[in-house]
Amino acid sequence: MSRSFPMPQAFVSPDRIRSLFTEAMSQMYRAEVPQYGTLIELVADVNAGCLEKDSDLRDRLARAGELERIDVERHGAIRLGTADELFTIRRLFAVMGMQPVGYYDLSVAGVPVHSTSFRPIDEAALNVNPFRVFTSLLRLELIEDEGLRGEAEAILAKRRIYTPRAVALIERHEQKGGLTETEATEFVAEALETFRWHGEATVSAETYKRLHDAHRLIADVVSFKGPHINHLTPRTLDIDAVQARMPERGITPKAVIEGPPRRHCDILLRQTSFKALEETIAFSGDDGAIQGTHTARFGEIEQRGVALTAKGRMLYDQLLASVRGEVQVGAGGAKAGAYDDELAARFKALPDSWDELRRADLAFFRYSATPAGIAAAVGSMLPSDPEALIAKGYLAFTPIVYEDFLPVSAAGIFQSNLGTDQQQNYATRSNRDAFEAALGATVQDELALYAERQAASLDWALEALGLAGLPLKTVA
């Protein structure tokens, strides 16, 4: 007599878990910060208008697989306090197919953290859901007051930001190689607790003030039971329009848009946000809860363009530094117009044409064989030069979207939404080794990832044309 055994439940994909988490995070943040829901509606209206009036843009987004993912939030940001917290967050994001990419030292811009971005790296995974989380670790060694530094360390050592069940499901994923649909749903609910807002501080009003006086971000990281998500970010197709229309919806934007100027061919990343909310919190105290306020959470918008090569990034950094060194934008934004004008003028040195960017090896592109090229390859000899193939319409190229961050822009967003334009200089600079030791892994090089995608796409395209192994020639 044969016995029947229950079939093992199939594991769901990391992409599926990431999508569940993104939707849950969005719903939670909209409930916690109603103004963020208003921002989402504004971005959707602007995007719909852009697609309606620009058929070329719609077609390019459709070909790149971008059209279906425009309405998905692109990133969030959290700030952690200890090495153990960073180590576990890496394991948590791994469940969702997200890996640490890039090292960002914000201390050089007056923010006492260093960071990485957890995101999917495979092109197919990015097309399913590109959500990423900019994750910062507080650099306690930058607190000059030794007594306050020790106090902050003691406070952080006591907290546990992950639920026991979340940790158990992370361990199950690591041991079994995946989670079932039921487990994935439970994991998302448990993981969400790490990112939830808590209106009760774990410190007294007096301790909060001392932390706040050292740096507002230090108070934000140390004073609460968990690293509440401090913003989520939808993608817009026209960030200037969103910036201009925010006041119409009762939203106060920051003074300037961070990143490159408005261009015909978007590059890297442009970001803006609404001012952080002043929220009521309860401090701990001997005589019961003491009411106070805390400013940290806001809504951000991003507009992404093409990823630049090392050569392109060097030029970008030089141009941006030249503007920021001469034009300072105050908290009131009185010189925002002057800054924008100067930025646009300086960036004329960077080509504003896809083909010029490509030929000068300033940006990364995805190559593909065209139907005309495939048809011509049958029974005939094609040119051996990729540039000739492009000129004949046999080889096409599209921009590879920049999926990462810019340290100066991130610091600008942080400073603006901490309510200050203060530029505090720290003696200690980059400490990537310490960050990766805490992380328990090496962060991946984002430029290498883009280069790999470009090279692989060219190989596939040339193979489709019967020209496998042909090197791409670029014009310097």
C-alpha positions in Angstrom: 0.0 0.0 0.0 1.5 3.3 -1.1 1.6 6.3 1.1 1.1 9.9 -0.1 3.2 12.7 1.2 2.2 16.4 1.2 3.8 18.4 -1.6 6.3 21.0 -0.3 5.0 24.5 -0.7 6.8 26.5 -3.4 8.9 29.5 -2.4 7.9 32.9 -3.8 10.4 35.0 -5.6 12.4 37.8 -3.8 10.9 40.1 -6.4 7.4 39.2 -5.1 8.4 39.8 -1.5 10.0 43.1 -2.4 6.8 44.2 -4.2 4.7 43.2 -1.2 7.0 45.2 1.1 7.0 48.3 -1.1 3.2 48.4 -1.2 2.9 47.8 2.5 5.5 50.5 3.2 3.7 52.9 0.9 0.3 52.3 2.6 1.8 52.7 6.1 3.6 56.0 5.2 0.6 57.5 3.6 -1.4 56.8 6.8 1.4 58.2 9.0 2.1 61.3 6.8 -1.1 62.3 4.9 0.7 65.0 3.0 2.7 62.3 1.3 -0.5 61.0 -0.2 -1.1 64.4 -1.6 2.4 64.4 -3.1 1.7 61.0 -4.7 -1.4 62.4 -6.4 0.5 65.4 -7.7 3.3 63.3 -9.1 0.8 61.0 -10.9 -1.0 64.1 -12.5 2.4 65.5 -13.7 3.5 62.1 -15.1 0.2 61.6 -16.9 0.5 65.1 -18.5 4.1 64.4 -19.6 3.2 61.1 -21.3 0.2 62.6 -23.0 2.2 65.4 -24.6 5.4 63.5 -25.4 4.9 60.4 -27.4 8.6 59.9 -28.0 9.1 59.8 -24.2 6.3 57.3 -23.8 7.7 55.1 -26.5 11.3 55.2 -25.1 10.0 54.3 -21.6 7.9 51.5 -23.1 10.9 50.0 -24.9 13.1 50.2 -21.8 10.4 48.5 -19.7 10.0 51.7 -17.6 6.4 52.5 -18.4 4.9 49.8 -16.1 7.0 50.8 -13.1 6.6 54.6 -13.1 4.0 54.6 -10.3 6.1 52.4 -8.0 7.9 54.2 -5.2 11.5 54.3 -6.1 13.2 54.5 -2.7 13.0 55.1 1.0 15.6 56.0 3.6 16.4 54.9 7.1 19.2 55.7 9.6 20.6 53.1 11.9 22.6 53.4 15.1 24.7 50.3 15.5 26.8 47.8 13.6 24.5 45.0 14.7 21.5 46.9 13.3 23.3 47.3 9.9 24.4 43.7 9.9 20.8 42.4 10.3 19.3 44.9 7.9 21.5 43.4 5.2 20.1 40.0 5.9 16.5 41.4 6.0 16.9 43.1 2.6 18.5 39.9 1.1 15.1 38.2 1.6 13.7 40.8 -0.8 16.5 40.3 -3.4 18.2 43.6 -2.4 22.0 43.9 -2.1 24.3 46.7 -0.8 25.5 48.9 -3.7 27.8 51.9 -3.3 29.5 53.5 -0.4 28.5 57.1 0.5 30.4 59.2 3.0 28.1 62.1 4.0 30.4 63.4 6.8 32.3 65.5 4.2 29.0 67.4 3.8 28.4 67.9 7.5 26.2 64.8 8.1 27.6 62.3 10.6 26.7 59.1 8.8 28.0 56.8 6.0 25.6 54.9 3.9 24.9 52.3 1.2 21.9 51.6 -1.0 20.1 48.2 -0.8 18.6 47.4 -4.2 18.1 44.7 -6.7 21.0 44.5 -9.2 19.7 42.2 -11.9 18.0 44.0 -14.8 15.0 41.7 -14.8 14.5 42.3 -11.1 14.8 46.0 -11.5 12.1 45.9 -14.2 9.8 44.0 -11.8 10.3 46.4 -8.9 13.3 48.9 -8.6 12.6 49.8 -4.9 15.8 50.7 -3.0 16.5 51.8 0.5 19.2 54.4 1.2 20.5 53.1 4.5 22.8 55.2 6.8 24.8 54.2 9.9 25.4 56.9 12.5 29.1 57.6 13.1 29.2 57.9 16.8 33.0 58.6 16.7 32.1 62.0 15.2 30.4 63.1 18.4 33.0 65.3 20.0 31.6 65.2 23.5 33.0 62.0 24.9 30.3 61.8 27.7 27.5 62.3 25.2 29.0 59.8 22.8 29.1 57.2 25.6 25.6 58.0 26.6 24.4 57.6 23.0 26.2 54.3 22.7 24.5 53.0 25.9 21.1 54.1 24.7 21.4 52.4 21.4 22.9 49.2 22.9 19.6 48.6 24.8 17.2 48.8 21.9 16.1 45.9 19.6 14.7 47.2 16.3 13.7 43.8 14.8 10.9 41.6 16.0 11.8 38.1 17.1 9.6 36.7 14.4 11.2 38.8 11.7 14.6 37.5 12.7 13.2 33.9 12.8 11.9 34.3 9.2 15.2 35.8 8.0 17.0 32.7 9.5 14.4 30.4 7.8 15.1 32.1 4.5 18.8 31.7 4.9 18.5 28.0 5.9 15.8 26.9 3.5 16.6 29.2 0.6 13.3 31.0 0.4 9.9 31.7 2.0 6.4 30.4 1.1 3.6 32.9 0.2 2.3 32.6 3.7 5.7 33.2 5.3 6.4 36.0 2.9 3.2 37.8 3.9 4.1 37.4 7.6 7.7 38.5 7.0 6.5 41.7 5.4 4.2 42.5 8.3 7.0 41.8 10.8 9.6 43.7 8.9 7.3 46.7 8.6 7.5 47.1 12.4 11.1 48.1 12.1 10.2 51.1 9.9 7.1 52.2 11.8 6.9 55.6 13.4 6.8 55.8 17.2 5.7 59.0 18.8 7.3 58.1 22.2 11.0 59.0 22.6 13.1 56.6 24.7 15.1 59.5 26.2 14.3 62.4 28.4 13.7 65.9 27.1 17.0 67.0 28.5 18.9 64.2 26.8 17.1 64.8 23.6 18.2 68.4 23.7 21.8 67.6 24.2 21.7 65.1 21.3 19.9 67.6 19.2 22.4 70.3 19.9 25.2 68.0 18.8 23.4 67.4 15.5 19.7 67.0 14.7 20.3 63.7 12.9 22.0 62.3 16.0 18.9 63.0 18.0 16.7 61.4 15.3 18.7 58.2 15.3 19.3 57.8 19.1 16.1 59.0 20.6 13.6 56.4 19.4 13.0 52.7 19.6 13.5 52.1 15.9 14.7 53.7 12.7 11.4 55.0 11.4 11.3 55.4 7.6 12.1 59.1 7.2 10.8 59.4 3.6 9.5 57.6 0.6 10.1 58.7 -3.0 8.0 58.4 -6.1 9.4 59.0 -9.6 8.4 62.0 -11.7 9.0 62.7 -15.3 9.1 66.5 -14.7 10.5 67.4 -11.3 10.5 71.1 -12.1 6.7 71.0 -12.7 6.2 69.1 -9.4 8.4 71.6 -7.6 6.4 74.5 -9.0 3.0 73.0 -8.3 3.6 71.8 -4.7 2.4 75.1 -3.2 -0.9 74.7 -5.1 -1.5 71.5 -3.0 -0.5 73.1 0.3 3.0 71.6 0.2 6.1 73.7 0.9 9.1 72.5 -1.2 12.7 72.8 -0.3 14.6 75.8 -1.8 16.3 74.1 -4.8 16.3 70.8 -6.6 19.4 68.8 -5.8 21.5 67.4 -8.5 22.1 68.4 -12.2 20.0 71.1 -13.9 17.0 70.6 -16.2 18.2 69.1 -19.4 16.9 67.5 -22.6 18.8 64.3 -21.8 18.4 63.6 -18.1 21.5 62.5 -16.3 21.9 60.8 -12.9 19.4 61.9 -10.3 17.5 65.0 -9.4 15.7 65.2 -6.1 13.5 67.6 -4.2 11.2 67.3 -1.2 8.7 68.9 1.0 9.8 70.3 4.3 9.9 67.8 7.2 6.9 67.7 9.5 7.1 69.0 13.1 5.5 66.1 15.0 4.4 65.9 18.6 6.4 63.3 20.6 6.4 62.3 24.3 9.7 62.2 26.2 10.3 59.9 29.0 10.6 61.5 32.5 10.2 60.8 36.2 6.9 62.8 36.3 5.3 61.1 33.3 5.4 61.9 29.7 6.7 65.3 28.7 5.4 66.7 25.4 7.8 68.0 22.7 8.3 68.1 19.0 10.6 66.3 16.5 11.3 67.1 12.9 12.5 64.3 10.6 10.0 62.8 8.3 9.2 64.3 4.8 8.2 63.4 1.3 10.7 63.3 -1.6 10.4 63.2 -5.4 13.1 62.0 -7.8 13.7 62.2 -11.5 16.2 59.7 -12.8 18.3 59.9 -16.0 21.2 58.0 -17.6 24.0 56.5 -15.5 27.3 58.3 -16.1 30.6 56.5 -16.6 33.6 57.3 -14.4 34.6 59.9 -16.9 31.2 61.4 -16.9 30.9 61.4 -13.1 34.2 63.2 -12.8 33.0 65.9 -15.1 29.6 66.1 -13.3 31.3 66.4 -9.9 33.7 69.1 -11.1 30.8 71.1 -12.6 28.6 70.8 -9.5 31.4 71.7 -7.1 32.2 74.8 -9.2 28.6 76.1 -8.7 28.2 75.1 -5.1 31.5 76.8 -4.3 30.3 80.1 -5.6 26.5 80.3 -5.1 25.1 79.5 -1.7 21.4 79.0 -1.2 20.1 80.1 2.1 17.3 78.5 4.1 14.8 81.0 2.7 15.7 80.2 -0.9 16.4 83.8 -1.7 19.1 82.8 -4.1 17.5 79.7 -5.6 17.0 81.4 -8.9 20.6 82.5 -9.1 21.8 79.0 -8.2 19.6 77.4 -10.9 20.8 79.8 -13.6 24.4 79.3 -12.7 24.0 75.5 -12.6 22.4 75.5 -16.1 25.2 77.7 -17.4 28.0 75.6 -16.0 26.5 72.3 -17.2 26.6 73.4 -20.8 30.0 71.8 -20.7 28.4 68.4 -20.5 26.8 67.3 -23.8 23.0 67.3 -23.9 22.6 64.7 -26.6 22.3 60.9 -26.2 24.6 60.2 -29.1 27.2 62.8 -27.9 27.1 61.3 -24.4 27.6 57.8 -25.8 30.4 58.7 -28.3 32.3 60.6 -25.7 32.1 57.6 -23.3 30.3 59.8 -20.7 27.3 57.6 -20.1 26.1 54.0 -20.2 23.7 52.6 -22.8 21.9 49.4 -23.5 22.4 48.1 -27.0 20.0 46.0 -29.1 19.8 44.7 -32.6 17.0 46.3 -34.6 14.6 44.3 -36.8 16.2 46.0 -39.8 19.6 44.8 -38.6 18.5 41.2 -38.1 16.8 41.2 -41.5 20.0 42.6 -43.1 22.2 40.0 -41.4 20.5 37.2 -43.2 22.6 36.3 -46.3 24.6 39.5 -46.3 27.7 41.0 -44.8 27.2 43.7 -42.2 29.7 46.4 -41.4 32.3 45.4 -38.8 32.3 48.7 -37.0 29.5 49.2 -34.4 29.4 52.9 -35.2 28.6 52.0 -38.8 25.9 49.6 -37.6 24.3 52.4 -35.5 24.5 54.8 -38.5 22.7 52.3 -40.7 20.0 51.7 -38.1 21.1 48.1 -37.5 22.1 48.7 -33.9 20.1 50.8 -31.4 21.0 52.2 -28.0 18.9 53.4 -25.1 20.1 55.1 -21.8 20.7 52.8 -18.8 18.8 54.4 -15.9 20.8 55.5 -12.9 19.7 53.3 -10.0 21.9 54.8 -7.3 22.5 58.0 -5.3 24.6 61.1 -5.1 26.3 61.9 -1.8 26.1 65.7 -2.2 22.4 65.5 -3.1 21.6 63.2 -0.2 23.4 65.5 2.2 21.5 68.4 0.8 18.1 66.7 1.3 19.1 65.6 4.8 20.3 69.1 5.8 17.2 70.8 4.4 14.8 68.5 6.1 16.6 68.7 9.4 15.7 72.4 9.3 19.2 73.7 8.7 21.6 74.7 6.0 24.5 74.4 8.5 27.7 73.0 7.0 29.5 71.3 9.9 32.9 70.0 9.1 34.1 66.7 10.7 37.8 66.0 11.0 37.3 62.3 10.3 36.4 61.4 6.7 35.6 58.2 4.8 35.8 55.0 6.7 34.6 52.4 4.2 36.4 49.5 5.9 34.6 50.1 9.2 31.3 50.3 7.3 31.8 47.1 5.5 33.0 45.4 8.6 29.7 46.3 10.3 27.7 45.3 7.2 29.4 41.9 7.1 29.8 42.3 3.3 31.6 44.3 0.6 29.4 46.9 -1.1 29.2 46.4 -4.8 30.7 49.0 -7.2 27.8 50.6 -9.0 29.9 51.7 -12.0 31.1 48.1 -12.5 27.4 47.0 -12.5 26.5 49.5 -15.2 29.6 48.6 -17.3 28.6 44.9 -17.1 25.1 45.6 -18.3 26.3 47.7 -21.2 28.9 45.1 -22.3 26.4 42.2 -22.0 23.8 44.1 -24.0 26.3 44.8 -26.8 27.4 41.1 -26.8 23.8 40.0 -27.2 23.1 42.5 -29.9 26.1 41.6 -32.0 25.4 37.9 -31.6 21.9 38.5 -32.9 23.5 40.2 -35.9 26.0 37.4 -36.4 28.9 39.6 -35.3 29.7 38.1 -31.9 33.0 39.3 -30.4 33.1 42.7 -32.1 34.4 45.4 -29.7 32.6 48.6 -29.3 34.6 51.6 -30.4 34.0 54.9 -28.6 35.0 58.4 -29.6 36.8 60.2 -26.8 
